[in-house]
Amino acid sequence: MSLTWQSLGGRPRGAGTDKNVPGLLRGLLPGLLLAGAIAGAAFGLRQLPVLGLLSPMILAIVIGMGFHNLVGTPARAKPGVAFAMRRILRFAIILLGLQLTAAQIVEVGASGFAVIALTLVATFLFTTILGRLMGVEKGLAQLIAAGTSICGASAVIATNTVTRAPDEDVAYAVACVTIFGSVAMFLYPALPGLLGLDAHAYGLWTGASIHEIAQVVAAAYQEGQAAGEFGTIAKLSRVMLLAPVVLTLGFLATRRAGPDASGAARPPVPWFVLGFIAMIGVNSVISIPAEAKAALVWLTTFLLSMALAAMGLETDFAKLRAKGLRPFLLGLAAFAFIAVFSLVLVKLTS
């Protein structure tokens, strides 16, 4: 795949810039440095009390939005910002596969995985159907559905590679899953005794229904080591389902575009998801040293934070306000649905 200014929102093909690769890289550098600096600041802020509970990806998009709306994203940074939102994002999602193994599904068990898969499908369908009934734009409803049903901000930005919603929709969806995932993170630890959930059932419930991996870890370990470990494994098994969801959405979007649609109008085939699946396979058959795996986890999170920082640098608060309250209420309804639906399934299978 050739990299040109046209693909990054710059001058059209034929202007000769794609023949000057060093010049192109220099053009990308300001935006990449800006997104990287914001990602670094997000990691630094996590050392502060309370903020440590938030994912650096969430902090990165907040800082990016603040910078764009208070200071303004420099014009010369635009190509690098676009590169971070697209190429770096896809590479980070491929690396995300190295955090998962097929053996984790086995640990969850057939009934546990059935709970996770049924919850995901039901939540995604509920959210998209309700979004249509509420008059929420289709792309935004799908992003909220993906973020709620799969894995928060990572799922939102991965799904947007095929839905191709505006950046403001991505930011709005990330805000929704962050808010309601944080509510779940603080609310769930108070409920296992009231709901009669043992450590295994509580871990499965958190892993099947809370939005972000970090939020699952924070909530699940409040009930002890066993609940924390099983909740984390359940959540990672849920993340595995990101690949088939994005591939399915890409296939459906391509079919809707039709064979006569122009290349510019056709949604892209999410080939990077195949890389994600391949990395799961690699991690399942090759034992990666703990030190290398820790470094890869850090790198993946940093690159995803860069992508979300870039997303924030393209997001205008005025356009977010124009979306109104309906998408927020949709996110609330999706949060309530996934919590109740998964709890019912967990109780039935316990």
N, C-alpha and C positions, 0 to 999 in steps of 0.2 A: 504494500500500500504506500503510494508516494505521499510525501509530506510537502505541501505547498502552502503559500500564503492564502490561497483561495480556501483550502480546507480549514484554515485557522481564522477565517473572516477577514483576510487582508486583500491584496490586489489579485485580480483574476489571473488564471493560468495563461501563460504566454508572455507575461511581463518579464520573465527571465529570472525571477528570484529563486525558483526551485532548482536552478543550476548552480546557485551559490550557497551551498550547504553551510559553510562557516558563517556567512552573513545571516542566514536564516536562524542559526542557533543563537547568534548575538541578539537577534530580534526577540527571541523567546526568553532570553536571560532575565530582563527586568521583571516580567510577570512571574517567572518561576521563583526568583529570589523573594518577591513580595509574598507569594503564596507560601513559600517555605518558611519565611520569617513569621508569618501569622501562625502556621502550624507549630513552630518552635515556641511561640508565645503561649499557645494553647497548652502544650505539654508543661510549660513552666507554671502556668496558673493552676494546674492540677495539684501542685504542691501546697496550695493554700487550703485552709479548713473549708469544708462544705463543697468547694469546687472540685475537690478530689473525687467526689462521687459522680461527677459528670465525665462523659467520654471526651477526649481531646477533639474528636470530630465535631461534637456539638459546640464546644468552645470555639473551634476554628471558624465555623460558619457564622457564629455570633460576632466574633471579632471582625471577620471579613465584611459583614453587613454594616457594622458600625463604622469601619474605615471608609467604605464606599459612600455611605450616606452623610458622614460628617466631614470627611476630607476629600473624597473623590478618587476613583481609580484612575491613575495616569493613563493617557492614551497609549503611550509606548509600552505599557504593561499588558495591554489587551491581548496580543498574540500569545504570550506566555500563560496568561490566565485561561484562555481558551484551550491551550494545550493541556494544562493541568486538569481541566474539567473533563477532557475526553481521553487522551492517551494515557496520562498517569492514572486516572481512575480505572481504566480497563486493566492496566498492568497490576494495580493493587488488588483488584478483585481476583485476578488469576492467582496472585500470591496468597490470598485468603484461603484458597484450597489447601494450602500446606498446614493449616491449623486443624484440619478434619481428617478422619480416617473412617473407612468402612466398618472397622471394629466397633466404633462408637454406637452404631446402629444396633449391633448385636448386644451391647451392654444395656441399651435402653429396653430391648425386648420387643417382641411382636406387638403386644398390647400397648406398650408405651409409645412405640412408633406410630401405631394406629391412632392413638389419641392426638399425637402431634400433627400427623398428616390430615386427619379429619378436621381438626381445629383450624389448620391453615386454610384448607379449601373452603370450609364454611365461612370463615371470617372474610376471606377475599371476596367471595360471592356476595355475602351480606353487605359488605361495604360498598362494592361497586353498584349493586342494585339499589341500595338506599341512596347512594349519591345521585343516581339518575332520577329517582323520585323527588329528591330535594332540590334538583336543578344545579348540582355541582358539576363543573366541567369534567368530562370523562377522564382526561389525563390526570387531573388533580385527584379525582376519586380513586383511580388506580394506584397512584403513588401513596396515598394514605392507606389504601388496602394492603399494599405490599409492605410498607413500613410497619404496620400493625401486625400483620399475619406472619411475617418472616423474621426480619432482624433489624428493624429500626432504620437509621440513616443509611446504612450500607445497602439495604434493600431498595430504599427510595432512589438513590443515585444509580444503582444498577438497573432498576426497572425503567428509569428515565432514558436509558440508552435506546429503548425501543418505543416508549410512549412519546418521547421527544416533546415533553411539555415545556412551557417557559420556565426560566430560572426561578421566577417568583413562585411558581407552583411547587418546585422542588423545595425551596426555602420554607414555604408554608407547610408542606407535608413533614419536613424534618422537625419544624417547630411543634407540630401536633404530636408526633410520636415521642418527642423529647419530653413534652409536658406530661402526657398521660403515662408514659413509661416511668417517669420520676414519681408520679403519684402512686403507681403500683409498687415501686421500690420501697416506699415508706409505709404503704398500707398493708401489703401482704404479710409482713412479719407479725402483725397483730392478729392474724386470722386463723392460723393452723389449729390452735386449741379450740377456738369457737366452732370451727368447721369439722373438727374431728379428723384432722389429717396427720398421719404419721410422717416421719422424715422422708420416706420414699415417695409418698403421695404428694407431699408439699413440694419436694424438689421437682417432680414431674409437672406439677401445676405451674410453678414459676417458669420452668424451661419452655413449657408449651404456650405461655400467654404473655409474659413480659417482653417488652419491645427490644431493648438493647442487651447485648451480652453482659456489659458491665453492670447494668441494672439487675439482671438475673443473678449474677454473682453476689452483688450487695444484698439482695433480698433473701436468696436461698441460704447463704451461710449464717444468717441470723438464727436459723433453726438448728444449727449444728453442722459438723463436718460432713456427715453422711448426706444430709439434705443439700448442702452446698455442692458437693461433688456430683451428685446425681442431677441436680438442677442444671449445672454447667454442661454435663454430657447431653442432657435432653435438649438444651438450647443449641448446642453445636450440631446435633442431629437435625434440628429444625433449619439451621443455616444451610445444610446440604440441599434442602429443597429450593433454595434460591435459583439454582441452575435450571431445573425443569420449568419453574414458573416463568423465568425470563425468556427461555427458549420458546415456551408456548405462546407467550404474549407476542414475541417477535414473529412467530409463524402466523398467528392470527392477524397481526397488523399487515404483514406482507400479503396475505390473501385478500384482505380488504382493499389494499392498494390496487390489486388487479394486474394482470399481465400487460395491460396497455399503459400503465402509469409510467411517467418519466422517471429516470433514475434519481433525479433530485427529490421526487415525491415519495419514492419507496422507502419504507423504514429499513434501517440497516439490519443485516443478519448478525445477531450477537455472538460472533465466533469466539470472543474472549471467554464466554461461558464454557466453551469446550476446553479451554485452557484451565479454567477453574476445576472442571471435572478431572482433567488429566493430573492436576496437582494433588487432588484427593487420592487418586490412584498411586501416585509416586509416594505420598506420605503413608499409604497403607502397606506398601511392600518394602520400603527402604526406611531404616531406622536413622532418623536425623538426630545428631547429638543435641543434648539439651541446650548447650550454649548457643549453637547455631539456630535452633528453633526459637529461642528467646529473642535473638537478634532479628529473625525473620518476622516474628510477631510485632516487634517494635517498628520495623521498617514498613510493614503493611499498614499499621495504624497511622504512621506518619504520612505515608503517601495518600491514604484515604482522607486524612486531615487536610493535606494540601489541596485535594480535589474539592473538599467542602469549603475551604477558605476561598478558593477561586469562585465557587458558586456564590458565596457571600459577596465577593467583589463585583458580582454582576447583578445583585439584587437591590431593587429600589423599594424603600418602605412604603412609598405612595402606592405602588402597584400591589403590595401586600394588603394594604388597607382596603384597596378597591375590591379585593376578593370577598370581603364581608365576613359575616359570622357563620354562614352555613357550612363551609368546610370544617371549621372548628367544631361545630356540633356534630358533624359526620365523624370526626376523629374521636369525639367523646362517645358516640354511639358504638363505634367499632371497638373501642377500649372496653366498654361495658359488655359487649357481646362476647369478645374473646375470653374475658375473665369468667363469665358465667358458663359459656358453652364448654370450655376446657375443664372447668371445675366439675360439671355434671359428668363428663366423660371419665375424669379421674375417679370420681366416687363410684361410678358404675363398674370400673375395671379393678378397683382396689380389693 
